[in-house]
Amino acid sequence: MLKNSFKLSKFVLLICIMNFLFFHYPFFKYVFSNVDYTTFSGALLCFSMLILVVLANFFFFYILFYISKIVGKIFTIITFLINSVAVYFINSYSVIIDESMISNILNTNFDESSAFFSFKLIIYLVCFGILPSIFIFKAKFEKVSFKKFMIQTGINLGLILLIVVANAANVLWIDKNSKVVGGLAMPWSYAVNTPLFYIHEAKKNQKEILLPDATITNDEKSVMVLVIGESARSENFSLYGYSKNTNPLLSKIENLHNFNATSCATYTTAGLKCILEHENSNDLYEILPNYLNRNDVDVIWRTTNWGEPPVHIEKYKKRENLIENCEGIGCDYDEILLAGLKDEILNSNKKKILIILHTSTSHGPTYSKKYPPQFEVFKPVCNSVEVANCSQEELINAYDNTIVYTDFILSSVIETLKELPNYKSSMIYVSDHGESLGEKNLYMHGVPMSLAPKQQYEIPFIVWVSDGSKELKKNNALTQNHVFHSVMNFLGITSPIYNEEMNIYK
């Protein structure tokens, strides 16, 4: 039975050991999988990591509890609760809690976050979060003298420095793997990366950098539909050679072209920024819809998703704005983006129109809930939020059905444009990033680009053009950066920032 009262050092050591045992299996799984522990240097590194995790946490928590027992308990309880949830996602989806993942978490809407709810998550939260928190809250410990505090802190810091010096030969490995190791260390993965995210967000959002004025070069009636996909990887499109027929409609459409393409990142916010800006930059430049809207183009944004940079246009419509003009079961899915689309184009009083449809069709983990029942072509499917518990066949079938539904959405857009003979029209479909479906035990997306498998960044880039409008260049490989300049070219808009090399049209 646990004692009613602890020495401060023993209490802090106990919670550090609990933190080590409860939350660092993924950390050491990665270390032992990437270090040759049969060599002296590798064995030393592994042993050092084991000790360092406890010592580093002890150093911080010992100082915190010495300063304030109340603050120490509150902070420790919060970290145990967050750690339990974080480790659930790491174990279930092989994510890494780096700055990009923090961005994903903070930008996720309620519908998407609620899709991750599961009984297993409750077990993690109760066993590794709530129960230890009750113990921490009730625990009593003796006050330590300043002299003893300084001695123990000095010894702890000395041991940390000794371990660091002893691993001088492993500094290259540590530097190479620091992003992953740091993203798996609890609670420092989110405790460090969350402030970094807000610091970087504050810097880049200080002021939107306006682009030089653009000029419309002709008075032809032109409409461009840019469809931004969600988590679509080209590997599962039959247009790209996939063995299953996931594109039964698009494969029969004339004037349709598909290109090999890569995304700039493996998560939504960065992928959207890359699609909508004229060049890759850490700065916040005026994005495509804002820029064209300011330069007399009728810009319409329809979305069932989230994560875009600030959009400053009048015709920005979410699901709740579109539901009034939508009827049928399709209104519960991405078909709602097509409701009244033709009429909105015909009612425009401008000759240049850009429509952006931001879909959510292939976002996991609940792929089977992203399409109407009639599009469940491939069976059996995974219906669980815990995708690792599904068979590979079930998971891929559910994901492939989202691609079949995407095929329907895109073909519907094209059919709508075909009904507008007075307009020169084109559709570009490009995804924000790809998706992992269990390859190398990875799921969903968000792995840093330096480590990401190709499934998370090889994306579809599909283009359709109406008869008599534009021809396409012979492009072997495209990036998301091609979108901005291609849209400008098709709509007949020129600007000092226009880059012909990034344009796909002749």
C-alpha positions as CSV (number, residue, x, y, z in Angstrom):
1,M,0.0,0.0,0.0
2,L,1.3,3.5,-0.9
3,K,2.5,5.7,1.9
4,N,0.4,8.6,3.0
5,S,3.3,11.0,3.0
6,F,6.4,11.0,0.7
7,K,9.7,12.7,0.6
8,L,9.5,15.2,-2.2
9,S,12.3,13.6,-4.2
10,K,10.7,10.1,-3.9
11,F,7.3,11.4,-4.9
12,V,8.7,13.2,-8.0
13,L,10.8,10.2,-8.9
14,L,7.7,8.0,-8.6
15,I,5.6,10.2,-11.0
16,C,8.6,10.4,-13.4
17,I,8.8,6.6,-13.4
18,M,5.0,6.4,-14.0
19,N,5.4,8.8,-16.8
20,F,8.2,6.7,-18.2
21,L,6.2,3.4,-18.0
22,F,2.8,4.7,-19.1
23,F,3.8,7.0,-22.0
24,H,7.1,6.1,-23.5
25,Y,6.7,2.8,-25.2
26,P,6.4,4.4,-28.7
27,F,9.5,6.5,-27.8
28,F,11.7,3.5,-27.0
29,K,10.1,1.4,-29.8
30,Y,11.4,4.0,-32.2
31,V,14.9,4.2,-30.5
32,F,15.4,0.4,-30.4
33,S,14.2,0.1,-34.0
34,N,16.6,2.6,-35.3
35,V,19.7,1.9,-33.2
36,D,22.1,-1.1,-33.5
37,Y,22.0,-1.9,-29.8
38,T,24.4,-4.9,-30.4
39,T,27.3,-2.4,-30.6
40,F,28.7,-0.6,-27.6
41,S,27.8,2.8,-28.9
42,G,24.3,1.7,-29.7
43,A,23.8,0.0,-26.4
44,L,25.1,3.1,-24.6
45,L,22.7,5.3,-26.5
46,C,19.7,3.1,-25.7
47,F,20.6,2.9,-22.0
48,S,21.2,6.7,-21.9
49,M,17.8,7.4,-23.4
50,L,16.2,5.2,-20.8
51,I,17.9,7.1,-18.0
52,L,17.6,10.5,-19.6
53,V,13.8,10.4,-19.9
54,V,13.5,10.0,-16.2
55,L,16.2,12.4,-15.2
56,A,15.0,15.2,-17.5
57,N,11.5,15.0,-16.2
58,F,12.7,14.7,-12.6
59,F,14.8,17.9,-13.0
60,F,11.8,19.9,-14.2
61,F,9.1,18.5,-11.9
62,Y,11.3,18.6,-8.8
63,I,11.9,22.3,-9.3
64,L,8.2,22.9,-10.1
65,F,7.0,21.0,-6.9
66,Y,9.6,22.8,-4.8
67,I,8.3,26.2,-6.0
68,S,4.6,25.4,-5.5
69,K,2.9,22.1,-4.4
70,I,-0.4,23.3,-5.9
71,V,1.0,24.4,-9.3
72,G,3.1,21.2,-9.4
73,K,0.0,19.0,-8.9
74,I,-2.2,20.9,-11.3
75,F,0.5,20.8,-14.1
76,T,1.3,17.2,-13.5
77,I,-2.4,16.1,-13.6
78,I,-2.9,18.1,-16.8
79,T,0.1,16.4,-18.4
80,F,-1.0,12.9,-17.4
81,L,-4.4,13.5,-18.9
82,I,-3.0,14.9,-22.1
83,N,-0.3,12.3,-22.3
84,S,-2.9,9.5,-22.1
85,V,-4.8,10.9,-25.1
86,A,-1.6,11.7,-27.0
87,V,-0.2,8.1,-26.6
88,Y,-3.6,6.7,-27.6
89,F,-3.2,8.5,-31.0
90,I,0.4,7.6,-31.3
91,N,-0.2,3.9,-30.7
92,S,-3.4,3.8,-32.8
93,Y,-2.3,5.9,-35.8
94,S,1.5,6.1,-35.6
95,V,1.4,9.9,-35.4
96,I,4.2,12.1,-34.2
97,I,3.3,15.1,-32.0
98,D,5.5,17.7,-33.7
99,E,4.6,21.3,-34.6
100,S,2.7,20.2,-37.8
101,M,0.6,17.8,-35.8
102,I,-0.1,20.5,-33.2
103,S,-1.4,22.6,-36.2
104,N,-3.6,19.7,-37.3
105,I,-5.0,19.3,-33.7
106,L,-5.7,22.9,-33.1
107,N,-7.3,23.4,-36.6
108,T,-9.5,20.3,-36.5
109,N,-13.3,21.0,-36.2
110,F,-15.7,19.2,-33.9
111,D,-17.1,16.8,-36.6
112,E,-13.6,15.5,-37.4
113,S,-12.4,15.3,-33.8
114,S,-15.5,13.5,-32.7
115,A,-14.9,10.8,-35.4
116,F,-11.8,9.7,-33.3
117,F,-13.9,8.9,-30.2
118,S,-13.7,5.2,-29.2
119,F,-14.0,3.0,-26.1
120,K,-10.3,2.3,-26.3
121,L,-9.6,6.1,-26.0
122,I,-11.7,6.0,-22.8
123,I,-9.6,3.2,-21.4
124,Y,-6.4,5.1,-22.1
125,L,-7.8,8.2,-20.5
126,V,-9.1,6.4,-17.3
127,C,-6.1,4.0,-16.8
128,F,-3.3,6.3,-17.7
129,G,-4.8,9.7,-17.0
130,I,-7.6,9.9,-14.5
131,L,-6.5,7.2,-12.0
132,P,-2.9,8.5,-11.7
133,S,-4.3,12.0,-11.4
134,I,-6.4,10.9,-8.4
135,F,-3.2,9.6,-6.8
136,I,-1.3,12.7,-7.6
137,F,-4.1,14.9,-6.2
138,K,-4.3,13.1,-2.9
139,A,-0.6,12.5,-2.3
140,K,1.2,14.3,0.5
141,F,4.9,15.0,0.8
142,E,7.3,16.6,3.1
143,K,8.8,20.0,2.6
144,V,12.5,19.9,1.7
145,S,15.1,22.3,2.8
146,F,16.7,24.7,0.3
147,K,20.2,23.1,0.9
148,K,18.9,19.6,0.2
149,F,16.9,20.9,-2.8
150,M,20.1,22.5,-4.3
151,I,22.2,19.3,-3.7
152,Q,19.7,17.0,-5.3
153,T,19.1,19.4,-8.2
154,G,22.8,19.7,-8.8
155,I,23.3,15.9,-8.8
156,N,20.5,15.5,-11.2
157,L,21.8,18.1,-13.6
158,G,25.3,16.7,-13.3
159,L,24.0,13.2,-14.3
160,I,22.2,14.7,-17.3
161,L,25.3,16.5,-18.5
162,L,27.4,13.3,-17.9
163,I,25.0,11.3,-20.2
164,V,25.1,14.0,-22.8
165,V,28.9,14.1,-22.9
166,A,29.1,10.2,-22.9
167,N,27.0,10.2,-26.1
168,A,29.1,12.7,-28.0
169,A,29.8,10.0,-30.6
170,N,26.0,9.6,-31.2
171,V,25.4,13.3,-31.8
172,L,24.7,12.8,-35.5
173,W,22.1,10.1,-34.8
174,I,20.4,12.4,-32.2
175,D,20.4,15.3,-34.6
176,K,19.0,13.2,-37.5
177,N,16.2,11.7,-35.4
178,S,15.5,14.7,-33.1
179,K,12.2,15.6,-34.7
180,V,10.7,12.1,-34.2
181,V,12.3,11.5,-30.8
182,G,11.1,15.0,-29.6
183,G,7.7,14.3,-31.0
184,L,7.4,11.1,-28.9
185,A,8.7,12.4,-25.6
186,M,6.0,13.1,-23.1
187,P,5.0,15.8,-22.1
188,W,7.6,17.7,-24.1
189,S,6.3,16.8,-27.5
190,Y,3.3,19.1,-27.1
191,A,4.5,21.3,-24.3
192,V,7.3,22.6,-26.6
193,N,5.6,22.4,-30.0
194,T,2.3,24.1,-29.0
195,P,4.0,27.4,-28.0
196,L,6.2,27.1,-31.1
197,F,3.1,26.8,-33.3
198,Y,1.5,29.9,-31.8
199,I,4.8,31.9,-32.1
200,H,5.1,31.0,-35.8
201,E,1.4,31.6,-36.4
202,A,1.6,35.1,-34.8
203,K,4.6,36.0,-36.9
204,K,3.2,34.9,-40.2
205,N,-0.3,36.3,-39.6
206,Q,1.0,39.8,-38.5
207,K,-0.1,41.2,-41.9
208,E,-1.2,39.6,-45.2
209,I,1.3,40.7,-47.9
210,L,-0.7,42.1,-50.8
211,L,0.3,41.1,-54.3
212,P,0.7,43.7,-57.1
213,D,-2.5,44.5,-59.0
214,A,-3.6,42.1,-61.8
215,T,-5.1,42.9,-65.2
216,I,-7.9,41.0,-67.0
217,T,-6.6,40.7,-70.6
218,N,-9.8,39.7,-72.4
219,D,-13.6,39.8,-72.1
220,E,-14.3,36.2,-72.8
221,K,-16.7,34.5,-70.4
222,S,-14.6,32.0,-68.5
223,V,-15.2,29.8,-65.4
224,M,-12.7,27.8,-63.5
225,V,-13.7,25.2,-60.8
226,L,-10.9,24.3,-58.5
227,V,-11.7,21.3,-56.4
228,I,-9.4,20.8,-53.5
229,G,-9.4,17.1,-52.3
230,E,-8.8,15.8,-48.8
231,S,-6.4,13.0,-48.1
232,A,-6.6,11.7,-51.6
233,R,-3.5,9.7,-52.8
234,S,-3.0,9.1,-56.5
235,E,-2.0,5.4,-55.8
236,N,-5.7,4.5,-55.4
237,F,-7.0,6.2,-58.5
238,S,-7.5,3.9,-61.4
239,L,-6.7,6.8,-63.7
240,Y,-3.1,6.4,-62.3
241,G,-3.0,2.6,-62.9
242,Y,-4.7,1.3,-59.8
243,S,-6.0,-2.2,-60.4
244,K,-9.5,-1.6,-58.9
245,N,-11.9,0.6,-60.9
246,T,-12.2,3.6,-58.6
247,N,-12.8,6.0,-61.5
248,P,-15.6,4.5,-63.6
249,L,-17.0,7.9,-64.6
250,L,-13.9,10.0,-65.1
251,S,-12.3,7.3,-67.3
252,K,-15.0,7.9,-69.9
253,I,-14.8,11.7,-70.1
254,E,-13.1,13.3,-73.0
255,N,-10.6,16.2,-72.6
256,L,-9.6,14.8,-69.2
257,H,-5.9,14.7,-68.2
258,N,-4.2,13.4,-65.1
259,F,-0.7,14.3,-64.0
260,N,1.8,13.0,-61.5
261,A,2.0,15.5,-58.7
262,T,3.3,15.9,-55.2
263,S,2.1,18.0,-52.2
264,C,4.2,20.5,-50.3
265,A,3.3,18.9,-47.0
266,T,1.4,16.1,-45.4
267,Y,-1.2,18.0,-43.5
268,T,-4.1,20.2,-44.5
269,T,-3.1,23.7,-43.5
270,A,0.2,23.7,-45.2
271,G,-1.1,21.9,-48.3
272,L,-3.9,24.5,-48.7
273,K,-1.4,27.3,-48.2
274,C,0.8,25.9,-51.0
275,I,-2.2,25.4,-53.4
276,L,-3.5,29.0,-52.8
277,E,-0.2,31.0,-52.8
278,H,1.8,32.1,-55.8
279,E,5.1,30.7,-54.4
280,N,6.4,28.6,-51.5
281,S,7.1,30.9,-48.6
282,N,6.9,31.1,-44.8
283,D,5.2,34.5,-45.2
284,L,1.5,35.0,-45.5
285,Y,1.0,36.3,-49.0
286,E,-2.4,37.2,-50.4
287,I,-4.0,33.9,-51.5
288,L,-5.6,33.2,-54.8
289,P,-9.3,33.8,-53.9
290,N,-8.5,37.0,-52.1
291,Y,-6.3,38.2,-54.9
292,L,-8.7,37.5,-57.8
293,N,-11.7,38.8,-55.8
294,R,-9.8,42.1,-55.3
295,N,-9.1,42.2,-59.1
296,D,-12.7,42.0,-60.3
297,V,-13.1,38.2,-60.5
298,D,-16.3,36.7,-59.1
299,V,-14.9,34.3,-56.5
300,I,-17.1,31.6,-54.8
301,W,-15.8,29.4,-52.0
302,R,-17.8,26.4,-50.9
303,T,-16.5,24.1,-48.2
304,T,-17.3,21.1,-46.0
305,N,-13.7,21.3,-44.6
306,W,-11.4,23.6,-42.7
307,G,-7.8,24.7,-42.5
308,E,-7.5,27.3,-45.3
309,P,-5.6,30.6,-44.8
310,P,-7.9,33.6,-44.1
311,V,-10.4,33.9,-47.0
312,H,-11.7,37.5,-47.5
313,I,-14.5,37.1,-50.0
314,E,-18.2,37.8,-49.9
315,K,-19.3,34.4,-51.3
316,Y,-17.8,32.1,-48.7
317,K,-20.2,29.3,-48.0
318,K,-20.0,26.5,-45.4
319,R,-22.3,23.4,-45.2
320,E,-24.8,25.3,-43.1
321,N,-25.1,28.0,-45.8
322,L,-25.6,25.4,-48.6
323,I,-28.1,23.1,-46.9
324,E,-31.1,25.5,-47.7
325,N,-30.8,24.8,-51.4
326,C,-30.0,21.1,-51.1
327,E,-32.3,18.1,-51.1
328,G,-31.7,14.4,-50.7
329,I,-29.3,12.1,-49.0
330,G,-26.3,13.6,-50.8
331,C,-26.7,16.8,-48.7
332,D,-25.2,14.9,-45.8
333,Y,-22.0,14.4,-47.9
334,D,-19.8,16.4,-50.3
335,E,-22.6,16.5,-52.9
336,I,-23.9,19.5,-51.0
337,L,-21.1,21.5,-52.6
338,L,-22.8,21.1,-55.9
339,A,-26.2,22.4,-54.8
340,G,-27.3,25.3,-57.0
341,L,-23.9,25.6,-58.5
342,K,-25.0,26.0,-62.1
343,D,-27.5,28.8,-61.1
344,E,-24.9,30.6,-59.1
345,I,-22.6,30.7,-62.2
346,L,-25.4,31.9,-64.5
347,N,-26.5,34.6,-62.0
348,S,-23.0,36.1,-61.9
349,N,-22.7,39.5,-63.4
350,K,-19.0,39.1,-64.1
351,K,-17.3,37.4,-67.0
352,K,-14.5,35.8,-65.0
353,I,-15.5,33.3,-62.3
354,L,-13.5,31.2,-59.9
355,I,-15.2,28.5,-57.9
356,I,-13.4,26.7,-55.2
357,L,-14.9,23.5,-53.8
358,H,-13.1,22.3,-50.7
359,T,-14.1,18.7,-50.0
360,S,-13.6,16.4,-47.1
361,T,-14.4,13.0,-48.8
362,S,-11.4,10.9,-48.0
363,H,-10.6,12.2,-44.5
364,G,-10.1,9.4,-42.0
365,P,-10.3,7.5,-39.8
366,T,-14.0,6.9,-40.5
367,Y,-13.7,6.5,-44.3
368,S,-16.9,4.5,-44.5
369,K,-19.0,7.5,-43.3
370,K,-17.7,9.8,-46.0
371,Y,-19.9,8.5,-48.9
372,P,-23.6,7.6,-49.4
373,P,-24.5,3.9,-49.1
374,Q,-24.8,3.4,-52.9
375,F,-21.1,4.2,-53.3
376,E,-20.0,1.3,-51.1
377,V,-18.7,-0.6,-54.2
378,F,-15.9,-2.5,-52.5
379,K,-16.7,-4.7,-49.5
380,P,-16.2,-5.6,-46.7
381,V,-15.3,-2.2,-45.2
382,C,-13.7,-0.9,-42.0
383,N,-16.4,0.8,-39.8
384,S,-14.2,1.2,-36.8
385,V,-12.5,4.4,-35.7
386,E,-9.5,2.2,-34.6
387,V,-8.3,1.5,-38.1
388,A,-5.4,-0.6,-36.9
389,N,-8.0,-3.2,-35.7
390,C,-9.4,-3.6,-39.2
391,S,-8.0,-5.9,-41.8
392,Q,-5.9,-4.2,-44.5
393,E,-8.6,-5.3,-47.0
394,E,-11.4,-3.7,-45.0
395,L,-9.5,-0.4,-44.6
396,I,-8.5,-0.1,-48.2
397,N,-12.0,-1.0,-49.4
398,A,-13.5,1.8,-47.3
399,Y,-10.9,4.3,-48.5
400,D,-11.4,3.2,-52.2
401,N,-15.1,3.9,-51.8
402,T,-14.3,7.5,-51.0
403,I,-12.3,7.7,-54.2
404,V,-15.3,6.2,-56.1
405,Y,-17.4,9.0,-54.5
406,T,-14.8,11.6,-55.5
407,D,-15.0,10.3,-59.0
408,F,-18.8,11.0,-59.0
409,I,-18.3,14.5,-57.5
410,L,-15.8,15.4,-60.1
411,S,-17.8,14.0,-63.0
412,S,-20.8,16.0,-61.8
413,V,-18.8,19.2,-61.8
414,I,-17.7,18.5,-65.3
415,E,-21.3,17.7,-66.5
416,T,-22.4,21.0,-64.9
417,L,-19.7,22.9,-66.8
418,K,-20.7,21.2,-70.1
419,E,-24.2,22.7,-69.6
420,L,-22.6,26.2,-69.9
421,P,-21.8,26.5,-73.7
422,N,-21.4,30.3,-73.4
423,Y,-18.4,29.9,-71.1
424,K,-14.9,28.6,-71.6
425,S,-14.5,26.3,-68.7
426,S,-12.0,24.1,-66.9
427,M,-11.8,22.0,-63.7
428,I,-8.7,21.3,-61.7
429,Y,-8.7,18.7,-59.0
430,V,-5.8,18.5,-56.6
431,S,-5.5,17.0,-53.1
432,D,-4.1,18.8,-50.1
433,H,-2.0,15.7,-49.3
434,G,-2.1,11.9,-49.4
435,E,-2.9,9.2,-46.9
436,S,-1.3,6.2,-45.3
437,L,-3.4,3.0,-45.0
438,G,-1.3,0.8,-42.8
439,E,1.9,0.7,-45.0
440,K,4.9,0.5,-42.7
441,N,2.3,0.6,-39.8
442,L,1.4,4.2,-40.6
443,Y,-2.1,5.5,-40.8
444,M,-3.7,8.7,-42.1
445,H,-1.2,11.6,-42.6
446,G,0.9,14.3,-40.9
447,V,4.3,12.6,-40.8
448,P,7.1,15.2,-41.4
449,M,8.0,15.4,-45.1
450,S,11.6,14.3,-44.4
451,L,10.2,11.0,-43.1
452,A,6.9,10.6,-44.9
453,P,6.2,7.7,-47.2
454,K,5.2,8.5,-50.8
455,Q,1.5,7.6,-50.0
456,Q,1.3,10.8,-47.9
457,Y,2.6,13.2,-50.6
458,E,2.0,11.7,-54.1
459,I,-1.4,13.2,-55.0
460,P,-3.8,13.3,-57.9
461,F,-3.8,16.4,-60.2
462,I,-6.7,16.0,-62.6
463,V,-7.6,18.6,-65.2
464,W,-10.6,18.9,-67.6
465,V,-11.1,21.5,-70.3
466,S,-14.1,22.4,-72.3
467,D,-14.1,22.1,-76.1
468,G,-12.5,25.0,-77.8
469,S,-11.0,26.6,-74.7
470,K,-7.4,25.6,-73.8
471,E,-5.0,22.9,-74.6
472,L,-2.5,21.5,-72.0
473,K,1.2,21.5,-72.0
474,K,3.0,18.2,-71.7
475,N,3.9,18.1,-68.1
476,N,5.6,15.1,-66.5
477,A,5.3,16.1,-62.9
478,L,3.4,18.9,-61.2
479,T,3.2,20.4,-57.7
480,Q,0.5,22.2,-55.8
481,N,2.3,25.5,-56.8
482,H,1.1,25.1,-60.4
483,V,-2.5,25.8,-59.4
484,F,-2.2,29.6,-58.7
485,H,-0.6,30.4,-62.1
486,S,-2.7,28.0,-64.1
487,V,-5.9,29.5,-62.8
488,M,-4.7,33.0,-63.7
489,N,-3.7,31.8,-67.2
490,F,-7.0,30.1,-67.9
491,L,-9.1,33.2,-66.7
492,G,-6.9,35.5,-68.9
493,I,-5.3,37.4,-66.0
494,T,-1.8,38.8,-66.0
495,S,0.3,40.2,-63.2
496,P,3.9,40.9,-62.3
497,I,3.9,37.8,-60.1
498,Y,2.6,35.5,-62.8
499,N,5.0,32.7,-63.6
500,E,4.5,31.1,-67.0
501,E,6.7,28.1,-66.1
502,M,4.2,27.2,-63.4
503,N,1.2,27.3,-65.8
504,I,-0.2,24.0,-67.2
505,Y,-2.1,25.5,-70.1
506,K,-0.7,26.3,-73.6
